[in-house]
Amino acid sequence: MRKAKIYIPNKSAMQSGLGKTYKWILEYETKDPIKNPLMGWESSLDTYTEIRLEFTSKESAINYAKKLKINYEIIEPKKRKTVKKSYADNFLRE
């Protein structure tokens, strides 16, 4: 039986906004990873690890996994802490 994880990806370091972080991703987990002795890279003969499906909601991803009888794990996104700050605060002395 295949195992997959359902999650929302984090924004990249090169990304200032939150675009492309609202889609839910279903990715299969690697089965029997092989370590390349020359380069040290981890690879697998399992081609399911190359599949990455995007869904608009968590429920649609769960329904897809249930329909195809895929064992899944849901990774809930963590809430970001935002500190609202005025530009003038840079010049105020405490």
Secondary structure as UniProt FT lines:
FT   STRAND          3..7
FT   TURN            13..14
FT   TURN            19..20
FT   STRAND          24..28
FT   STRAND          34..35
FT   TURN            37..39
FT   STRAND          42..43
FT   HELIX           47..50
FT   STRAND          52..55
FT   HELIX           58..67
FT   TURN            68..69
FT   STRAND          71..75
FT   HELIX           87..90
//
